[in-house]
Every structure is written in C-alpha cells, then in structure tokens.
Amino acid sequence: MTELYSFTATELAQLLKTKQISPVDLIQCTFKRIKEVDSSVNAYITTLEEVALRQAALAETEIINGLYKGPLHGIPLGIKDNYETKGIPTTAGSKIKENYIPDQTATAVEKLLCAGGITTGKLNMHEFGGGLTNTNIHYGHTRNPWNLQHTPGGSSGGSAAALAAGLATLTTGTDTFGSIRVPASMCGVYGLKPTYGLVSTKGVTPLAWSLDHAGPMARSVSDLALMLQVMAGYDPQDPASIKAPVPHYKEYLQKGINGIKIGVPTAYLDGLDEDVSLLFHNALQTLQQLGATIIEVDIEELSLSSFASYVITTGEAATYHYEKLQQNFEDYAPDVRIFFETGILTNTPQYVRAQQARRALTEAFQSVFDDVDLLLGPTVPIITPAFAEDMVKQNLEITKRSMPFTAPPNLTGTPSLAVPMGIARNGVPVGMQFIGNHLSEKILFQVGSSWEETNPLDKK
C-alpha cells in the first residue's frame, strides 16, 4: 500500500474533498515520516507539529461542514525559512537571524494558508540563499534523499529534499540564480521560477532584490499549477509586483505538445558532463516523438550571463548585508561571507555594465521568442555531486558552473520550469529546464505535464 506521504497534492485533494481521508490523518502520517527520516535528511530547521495538528483539525471540521476551500485544503506545506511566518522563527538559514520572530507572514505564504494549506514547518536552506549546495554550518547540512552523501542542491535544498523524502507534500522556494531549479533537479522533483513579479516577495528575506523570485516546488507539474494559481497575483506592498491576469493553469495540463517549437541554445550543448549530455539528447528525441519541433538557436548574449548575475547578485547582497559584514562577519558561513564580500568590491561602473549586459540578454531572449515557443537546456551541466571535503570551494565551483545555465531566466525575468530528466549512473537525479517568454507559465505547464507523463525517473 502506498503511504499518504508519497501522494501528490492533486491525488490527495480528491481524497480529502470526498472525505476518504482526513486532514488530521494526513498530517499525522506526514509527521510520522518526518520523525523517521529527517534526522538523516535534515530538511527542516523548525517543525510545527502542534500548529499543524490544530490547522488540520480546523480543516477537517470545515470539510465535514461543506466548507471545502479547494485543492490545497488540508495539504501539508513546508515553508522555506526565508519566508516570514508570524510568531514563528524565520532564520533564513543564518545564525544572525536565529532569534528573529516576525510579526507578519509573507504574502505568498498567507495566500497558501488562506487556501487551506497546513504548515509543517520551516525548511533548511543555504544561508541567506547564497549558495547551491545547501551546506549549512549553523543548522546542519541538508542531505539528498537519493544518496545522503550527495548535495540536494540549494539554496532551496530543504524544500526539494522534503519533497523527495515525503516530508511535505508541497513546499515553497526562492530563486535568484537557480535556487529553486537546481535543488528540484538534483532531488528529482519539480520547481518553477515564475515570471519576475508574478508572485509577491513581500516578507521574503532578500538576496538580490532585482533578481529574487518566489515560487512553488512539488512532486508533479499539476501540483505546481495548483500552487501558482494561489500564489500569483498583484501585491501593492511589493514594489516589483506586476498587474497581470492569472490564467486557470490546470486547463493547460492535458493539451499535449504537438506543434510546440522548442529552441535549444547551442551554448547549452557544450561543456556537459557525459551523463547529462546523454540524458539531454535522449530527452530531445522523446520530445520530438511527442510532437514537439526541436530547433537549435544561437544566443551569443548568453555568454554575458555569469558576469551580469555575479556582479548584480553580490552587489545587491552586499548592500543588504553591508553593516553586518562589517560588524559580525564571523557569524556568516565562510562561503557565503566570501560571496557577499565580493560585492563590496563591486564598483558602480561594473554594476552598470552588468545591468547593460542584462538588458542585452533580455532583448536577445525577446528576439528568439519570435521564432520559438520555449527554450530548453539542462538545469545544470553537472551530475549531482557528493559533498566535497572542502565545501567552500565546492559551493563556489558549482555556482560558477551553474550560473551560465540558471542565471539567464533570472536576469531576463522570464519563467523557467525545472523537471527531472533522468538518473545518472551515480544513482542520483539530474534535471532540465523549460524557459518561456514572460507570463508563459501556462505553456510551461502544458509541456512539462506531457514530459512528466514519460516518467523520466523510471527510465532504464
């Protein structure tokens, strides 16, 4: 019998709505799993069993009395620990904020809770979002459930690991230069970096204001659609929030991909680990068999992405952390401190040139989307690695290798959907990402859902 903790939200919603299972039973099952597994995985910084059981009891009463709120009602939801939660510690994975208890809840979380989501706890992360390995000297390293000696990716590593291990049904993540998509890919789950401004970042600890995105993570594309339906929308308290219509995303899940034109940047075909290259070329063949047209495209401006992303991210992060870096630099993990201190050395001409490079890349993306519906590439060019002895060096190296692949959608503000691509010979998943034009999430879900039906993690 399949345990409830491994079901998707889409599957659980029907069972909850028809009263075949209760929210209380589901939460109890989830926390039983947490107690059995999380001592090894370390996905959570703070668990909230009593809070969750109270919320589940209320949800049960509401559903029994015919007050069903929709498909998130009664669903276990893990929150990345850089989203503020009223009355609950929000550390951003840092010693500096270990005693911080907000008096407000982040807009995106508030929306999910109002839709009936049940908070299981606050999830581990790379400190302040400043890395892609989810090593954390303050709260312990999060481990990849597929192999505990391997990184889960970061900075939303706790969010991805919780999904992969059955420690939450849905989770939230943030993404500044890959922090949703990298861990989703390395843990074999699904993650969406939405269009910039589509989901409010009000109440989310910033890494780099102009690049930060909040988004959903889940074990299926359908679940992402359920979450985004709730999370998306204009927030007057977020200066970057955009006023845009929110489609009924689930309506696009069964449309198939026949006739969809997918561009593959030639820059994403070089420098790949052998297993990544093999799986990616196999994926291209599968997509063609499903009816998509694959077109190689040349985007020279992609070569600007690492420079632009590194300068903008470190510069804006150093601005946010400037006083603390002067006064309490020893409280930062070494890799994060080095990353942020680099931004202090950034000068105004470098920052302006980085923004100019960003504009050039954005214009190049707009041009290529005149000819294709989506872009596609590996999420990162490397197989999911085991933790290295020198974790500072490893994080900086993985960030350097990943940025050319993950940073462009952040720089351009375009949405990107990370999906599992397959399993490498080391037994750990790797992933790829579909990149769309602004506000094309519905097409990403359409194509991602068709890809999911090929069961990419079950292929031999």
C-alpha positions as CSV (number, residue, x, y, z in Angstrom):
1,M,0.0,0.0,0.0
2,T,1.3,3.4,-1.0
3,E,1.8,5.7,2.1
4,L,-0.1,9.0,2.1
5,Y,3.1,11.0,2.5
6,S,4.2,10.0,-1.1
7,F,0.9,11.1,-2.8
8,T,0.8,14.3,-4.8
9,A,-1.4,17.2,-3.7
10,T,-3.6,16.6,-6.8
11,E,-4.2,13.0,-5.7
12,L,-4.8,13.9,-2.0
13,A,-7.2,16.7,-2.9
14,Q,-9.8,14.4,-4.3
15,L,-9.4,12.1,-1.3
16,L,-9.8,15.0,1.2
17,K,-12.7,16.5,-0.7
18,T,-14.7,13.3,-0.7
19,K,-13.8,12.6,2.9
20,Q,-12.0,9.3,2.1
21,I,-9.1,10.6,4.3
22,S,-9.0,13.3,6.9
23,P,-6.5,16.2,7.2
24,V,-5.6,15.0,10.7
25,D,-4.7,11.5,9.5
26,L,-2.7,13.1,6.7
27,I,-0.7,15.4,9.0
28,Q,-0.1,12.6,11.5
29,C,1.2,10.4,8.7
30,T,3.5,13.2,7.5
31,F,4.9,13.8,11.0
32,K,5.5,10.1,11.5
33,R,7.5,10.2,8.3
34,I,9.4,13.3,9.5
35,K,10.3,11.6,12.8
36,E,11.5,8.5,11.0
37,V,13.6,10.2,8.3
38,D,14.5,13.8,8.9
39,S,17.2,13.1,11.4
40,S,19.2,11.8,8.4
41,V,17.9,14.2,5.7
42,N,17.8,17.4,7.8
43,A,15.3,19.1,5.6
44,Y,13.7,21.1,8.5
45,I,15.1,23.8,10.7
46,T,11.8,24.1,12.7
47,T,9.0,21.6,12.7
48,L,5.5,22.7,13.8
49,E,3.6,19.6,14.7
50,E,1.3,21.2,17.2
51,V,0.5,24.1,14.9
52,A,-0.1,21.7,12.0
53,L,-2.4,19.4,14.0
54,R,-4.5,22.4,15.1
55,Q,-4.8,23.6,11.5
56,A,-5.6,20.1,10.4
57,A,-8.4,19.7,13.0
58,L,-9.9,23.0,11.8
59,A,-9.6,21.9,8.1
60,E,-11.3,18.6,9.0
61,T,-14.2,20.5,10.6
62,E,-14.6,22.8,7.7
63,I,-14.6,20.0,5.1
64,I,-17.1,18.0,7.1
65,N,-19.4,21.0,7.2
66,G,-19.2,21.6,3.5
67,L,-16.7,24.5,3.6
68,Y,-14.2,22.9,1.3
69,K,-11.8,25.7,0.1
70,G,-10.3,24.0,-2.8
71,P,-7.5,21.6,-3.7
72,L,-4.9,22.9,-1.2
73,H,-7.3,22.5,1.7
74,G,-5.7,20.1,4.2
75,I,-2.4,19.7,2.3
76,P,0.9,19.6,4.2
77,L,3.0,22.6,3.2
78,G,6.7,23.1,4.1
79,I,7.9,26.7,4.0
80,K,11.5,27.7,3.1
81,D,12.9,29.5,6.1
82,N,13.4,32.9,4.4
83,Y,9.6,33.4,4.1
84,E,8.4,35.3,7.2
85,T,5.8,33.5,9.3
86,K,4.1,35.4,12.1
87,G,5.1,34.2,15.5
88,I,7.4,31.5,14.1
89,P,11.2,31.8,13.9
90,T,12.4,32.8,10.4
91,T,16.2,32.3,10.3
92,A,17.0,32.5,6.5
93,G,19.4,29.7,7.4
94,S,21.6,32.1,9.4
95,K,22.9,32.4,12.9
96,I,22.4,36.2,12.6
97,K,18.6,35.7,12.5
98,E,18.3,32.7,14.8
99,N,16.1,34.6,17.2
100,Y,14.1,36.6,14.7
101,I,10.3,36.0,15.1
102,P,8.4,38.1,12.5
103,D,5.1,39.9,13.3
104,Q,3.8,39.3,9.8
105,T,3.5,36.4,7.3
106,A,4.9,36.7,3.8
107,T,2.2,37.4,1.3
108,A,2.8,34.2,-0.7
109,V,2.5,32.0,2.4
110,E,-0.5,33.9,3.6
111,K,-2.3,33.1,0.4
112,L,-1.4,29.4,0.6
113,L,-2.6,29.2,4.2
114,C,-5.9,31.0,3.3
115,A,-6.4,28.4,0.6
116,G,-6.2,25.7,3.3
117,G,-2.6,24.7,3.3
118,I,-1.2,23.3,6.6
119,T,2.2,24.4,7.8
120,T,4.5,21.5,8.6
121,G,7.5,23.7,9.4
122,K,10.3,25.9,8.2
123,L,12.8,24.3,5.8
124,N,16.5,24.3,5.8
125,M,18.4,26.4,3.2
126,H,21.8,27.7,2.2
127,E,22.4,30.7,4.4
128,F,20.6,33.8,3.0
129,G,20.3,32.0,-0.3
130,G,24.0,32.4,-1.0
131,G,24.9,29.0,-2.4
132,L,23.8,26.0,-4.4
133,T,24.9,23.1,-2.2
134,N,22.7,23.6,1.0
135,T,25.7,23.2,3.3
136,N,24.8,25.0,6.5
137,I,27.2,25.2,9.4
138,H,24.6,26.7,11.7
139,Y,21.7,24.2,11.3
140,G,23.4,21.3,9.7
141,H,23.7,20.3,6.0
142,T,20.6,19.1,4.2
143,R,21.2,15.7,2.5
144,N,20.0,14.4,-0.8
145,P,17.4,11.6,0.0
146,W,18.6,9.7,-3.1
147,N,22.0,9.4,-1.5
148,L,22.8,11.0,1.8
149,Q,26.4,11.6,0.8
150,H,25.3,13.9,-2.1
151,T,24.2,17.5,-2.1
152,P,20.5,18.2,-2.6
153,G,21.3,21.4,-4.4
154,G,20.5,24.8,-3.0
155,S,19.5,27.3,-1.8
156,S,16.0,25.7,-1.5
157,G,17.6,22.4,-0.7
158,G,15.4,21.7,2.3
159,S,12.4,22.3,0.2
160,A,13.5,19.8,-2.5
161,A,14.7,17.2,0.0
162,A,11.5,17.4,1.9
163,L,9.5,16.6,-1.2
164,A,11.8,13.8,-2.3
165,A,11.7,12.2,1.1
166,G,8.0,12.5,1.7
167,L,8.4,15.1,4.5
168,A,5.9,17.5,2.9
169,T,3.5,17.4,0.0
170,L,4.2,20.9,-1.2
171,T,7.0,23.4,-0.5
172,T,7.9,27.0,-1.3
173,G,11.3,28.0,-2.7
174,T,13.1,31.2,-3.8
175,D,15.3,31.6,-6.9
176,T,17.9,34.4,-7.5
177,F,20.3,32.5,-9.7
178,G,18.9,29.0,-9.6
179,S,17.8,28.2,-6.1
180,I,14.5,26.6,-7.0
181,R,15.6,24.8,-10.1
182,V,19.0,23.4,-9.0
183,P,17.7,21.5,-6.0
184,A,14.5,20.5,-7.8
185,S,16.7,18.9,-10.5
186,M,19.2,17.3,-8.1
187,C,16.4,15.8,-5.9
188,G,14.2,14.6,-8.8
189,V,11.2,16.9,-8.1
190,Y,9.6,19.9,-10.0
191,G,10.1,23.6,-9.4
192,L,9.0,26.8,-11.1
193,K,10.7,30.1,-11.1
194,P,7.8,32.3,-12.2
195,T,7.9,35.5,-14.3
196,Y,9.5,38.3,-12.2
197,G,6.9,40.0,-10.1
198,L,4.1,37.4,-10.7
199,V,4.5,36.1,-7.1
200,S,5.0,38.6,-4.3
201,T,8.3,38.6,-2.5
202,K,6.8,40.7,0.3
203,G,8.0,39.2,3.6
204,V,10.8,37.2,1.9
205,T,14.4,37.9,3.1
206,P,16.2,39.3,0.0
207,L,19.3,38.1,-1.6
208,A,19.3,40.4,-4.6
209,W,16.2,42.5,-4.9
210,S,16.2,42.8,-8.7
211,L,16.7,39.1,-9.3
212,D,14.7,37.4,-6.4
213,H,11.8,35.2,-7.3
214,A,9.4,33.3,-5.1
215,G,7.8,30.1,-6.4
216,P,6.3,26.7,-5.9
217,M,8.0,23.3,-5.6
218,A,6.2,19.9,-5.7
219,R,6.3,16.3,-6.9
220,S,4.2,17.0,-10.0
221,V,3.5,19.7,-12.6
222,S,-0.1,19.6,-11.6
223,D,0.8,20.4,-8.1
224,L,2.9,23.4,-9.2
225,A,-0.2,24.7,-11.1
226,L,-2.3,24.4,-8.0
227,M,0.2,26.3,-6.0
228,L,0.8,29.1,-8.6
229,Q,-2.9,29.6,-9.0
230,V,-3.0,30.7,-5.4
231,M,0.5,32.3,-5.1
232,A,0.3,34.5,-8.2
233,G,-1.3,38.0,-8.2
234,Y,-0.6,41.6,-7.7
235,D,0.6,42.7,-4.3
236,P,0.6,46.5,-3.7
237,Q,3.1,46.0,-0.8
238,D,5.7,44.6,-3.2
239,P,7.3,47.3,-5.4
240,A,8.2,44.6,-8.0
241,S,4.8,43.1,-8.2
242,I,3.1,43.2,-11.6
243,K,-0.6,43.5,-12.6
244,A,-1.2,40.6,-14.9
245,P,-4.1,38.2,-15.5
246,V,-3.8,34.8,-13.8
247,P,-5.0,32.0,-16.1
248,H,-6.6,28.8,-15.0
249,Y,-3.3,26.9,-15.2
250,K,-4.8,23.4,-14.8
251,E,-6.7,23.8,-18.1
252,Y,-3.4,23.6,-20.0
253,L,-2.1,20.4,-18.5
254,Q,-3.7,18.0,-20.9
255,K,-3.2,19.9,-24.2
256,G,-0.1,18.0,-25.3
257,I,2.9,19.4,-27.1
258,N,2.2,18.6,-30.7
259,G,3.5,21.5,-32.8
260,I,5.3,23.3,-30.0
261,K,8.6,24.8,-31.1
262,I,11.4,24.3,-28.6
263,G,14.6,26.2,-29.1
264,V,17.8,24.6,-27.8
265,P,20.6,27.2,-27.3
266,T,23.8,25.8,-28.8
267,A,25.7,27.2,-25.8
268,Y,23.7,24.6,-23.7
269,L,25.1,21.7,-25.7
270,D,28.8,22.1,-24.8
271,G,30.6,21.5,-21.5
272,L,28.2,19.0,-20.2
273,D,29.1,16.0,-18.0
274,E,28.8,12.8,-20.0
275,D,25.7,11.6,-18.3
276,V,24.0,15.0,-18.5
277,S,24.7,15.2,-22.2
278,L,23.4,11.6,-22.8
279,L,20.2,12.2,-20.9
280,F,19.6,15.6,-22.5
281,H,19.9,14.2,-26.1
282,N,17.6,11.4,-25.1
283,A,15.1,13.9,-23.8
284,L,15.2,15.8,-27.1
285,Q,14.4,12.7,-29.0
286,T,11.5,11.9,-26.7
287,L,10.1,15.4,-27.0
288,Q,10.2,15.1,-30.8
289,Q,8.3,11.8,-30.6
290,L,5.7,13.6,-28.5
291,G,5.2,16.1,-31.4
292,A,7.5,19.0,-30.5
293,T,9.8,20.6,-33.0
294,I,13.4,21.0,-31.8
295,I,15.3,23.9,-33.2
296,E,18.9,24.8,-32.4
297,V,19.3,28.5,-31.7
298,D,22.3,30.7,-31.2
299,I,22.1,33.3,-28.4
300,E,25.5,34.9,-28.2
301,E,24.4,37.1,-25.3
302,L,24.3,34.0,-23.0
303,S,28.0,34.5,-22.6
304,L,27.2,37.6,-20.6
305,S,25.0,35.9,-18.0
306,S,27.7,34.8,-15.5
307,F,29.3,38.3,-15.3
308,A,25.9,40.0,-15.1
309,S,24.5,37.6,-12.5
310,Y,27.6,37.6,-10.3
311,V,28.0,41.3,-10.2
312,I,24.3,42.1,-9.6
313,T,23.8,39.4,-7.1
314,T,26.9,40.1,-5.0
315,G,26.5,43.8,-5.3
316,E,22.9,43.8,-4.1
317,A,23.5,41.2,-1.4
318,A,26.5,43.2,-0.1
319,T,24.2,46.3,0.1
320,Y,21.6,44.4,2.2
321,H,24.3,42.9,4.4
322,Y,26.7,45.8,4.5
323,E,26.6,46.7,8.2
324,K,26.5,43.1,9.3
325,L,29.5,42.2,7.1
326,Q,31.5,45.0,8.9
327,Q,30.3,44.2,12.4
328,N,29.6,40.5,12.5
329,F,31.5,38.9,9.6
330,E,32.4,35.9,11.7
331,D,28.7,34.9,12.0
332,Y,28.5,34.2,8.3
333,A,29.4,30.8,6.9
334,P,32.8,31.2,5.1
335,D,31.5,30.5,1.6
336,V,28.6,32.9,2.0
337,R,30.8,35.6,3.5
338,I,33.3,35.3,0.6
339,F,30.4,35.5,-1.9
340,F,28.9,38.6,-0.2
341,E,32.2,40.4,0.4
342,T,32.9,40.1,-3.3
343,G,30.0,42.5,-3.8
344,I,31.6,45.1,-1.5
345,L,34.4,45.3,-4.1
346,T,32.0,45.9,-6.9
347,N,32.1,49.4,-8.2
348,T,29.4,51.5,-9.9
349,P,30.8,51.1,-13.5
350,Q,30.8,47.3,-13.1
351,Y,27.3,47.3,-11.7
352,V,26.0,49.5,-14.6
353,R,27.8,47.3,-17.2
354,A,26.2,44.2,-15.6
355,Q,22.8,45.8,-16.0
356,Q,23.6,46.7,-19.6
357,A,24.6,43.1,-20.2
358,R,21.3,42.1,-18.6
359,R,19.4,44.3,-21.0
360,A,21.2,42.9,-24.0
361,L,20.4,39.4,-22.9
362,T,16.7,40.3,-22.3
363,E,16.5,41.8,-25.8
364,A,18.1,38.7,-27.3
365,F,15.6,36.4,-25.5
366,Q,12.7,38.6,-26.8
367,S,14.1,38.2,-30.3
368,V,14.5,34.4,-30.1
369,F,10.9,34.0,-28.8
370,D,9.7,35.4,-32.1
371,D,10.7,32.1,-33.6
372,V,10.2,29.5,-30.8
373,D,7.6,28.9,-28.1
374,L,10.1,27.8,-25.4
375,L,13.8,27.3,-24.8
376,L,15.2,24.1,-23.3
377,G,18.5,23.2,-21.6
378,P,19.9,21.1,-18.8
379,T,19.3,22.8,-15.5
380,V,23.0,22.5,-14.6
381,P,25.8,20.9,-16.7
382,I,27.0,18.6,-14.0
383,I,25.7,15.4,-12.4
384,T,24.6,15.8,-8.8
385,P,27.8,15.6,-6.8
386,A,28.8,14.1,-3.5
387,F,29.7,16.5,-0.8
388,A,33.4,17.5,-1.0
389,E,35.8,17.8,1.9
390,D,36.3,21.5,1.0
391,M,32.7,22.6,0.9
392,V,33.6,26.3,0.5
393,K,35.5,25.6,-2.7
394,Q,32.8,23.2,-3.9
395,N,30.0,25.7,-3.5
396,L,31.9,28.3,-5.4
397,E,32.8,25.9,-8.1
398,I,29.2,24.6,-8.5
399,T,27.9,28.2,-8.6
400,K,30.5,29.0,-11.3
401,R,29.5,26.0,-13.4
402,S,25.8,26.5,-12.9
403,M,25.3,30.2,-13.5
404,P,25.5,30.2,-17.3
405,F,22.6,27.8,-17.3
406,T,20.5,29.0,-14.4
407,A,21.1,32.8,-14.3
408,P,19.6,33.8,-17.7
409,P,15.9,33.4,-16.7
410,N,16.6,35.5,-13.5
411,L,18.3,38.2,-15.5
412,T,15.6,38.4,-18.1
413,G,12.7,37.9,-15.7
414,T,11.3,35.0,-17.8
415,P,9.7,31.9,-16.2
416,S,11.6,28.6,-16.0
417,L,10.3,25.2,-15.1
418,A,12.7,22.6,-13.8
419,V,11.8,18.9,-14.4
420,P,13.6,15.6,-13.7
421,M,15.5,14.5,-16.8
422,G,16.6,11.1,-15.6
423,I,19.0,9.4,-13.2
424,A,22.8,9.5,-13.8
425,R,25.0,6.5,-13.3
426,N,25.8,7.6,-9.8
427,G,22.1,6.9,-8.9
428,V,21.1,10.5,-8.3
429,P,18.7,12.5,-10.5
430,V,19.6,15.3,-12.9
431,G,17.2,17.7,-14.5
432,M,16.5,20.1,-17.3
433,Q,14.6,23.3,-17.6
434,F,12.0,24.7,-20.0
435,I,12.3,28.5,-20.3
436,G,9.4,30.6,-21.6
437,N,8.7,34.1,-22.5
438,H,7.2,36.5,-19.9
439,L,3.9,35.2,-18.4
440,S,4.1,31.9,-20.4
441,E,3.7,29.7,-17.3
442,K,0.6,28.1,-18.9
443,I,2.7,26.8,-21.8
444,L,5.5,25.6,-19.4
445,F,2.9,23.6,-17.5
446,Q,1.5,22.3,-20.8
447,V,4.8,21.0,-22.0
448,G,6.0,20.0,-18.5
449,S,2.9,17.9,-17.9
450,S,3.5,16.0,-21.2
451,W,7.1,15.4,-20.2
452,E,6.1,14.2,-16.8
453,E,3.9,11.5,-18.3
454,T,7.0,9.9,-19.8
455,N,8.1,9.0,-16.2
456,P,11.6,10.3,-16.6
457,L,12.9,8.9,-13.3
458,D,11.6,5.4,-14.2
459,K,13.5,5.1,-17.4
460,K,16.3,2.5,-17.5
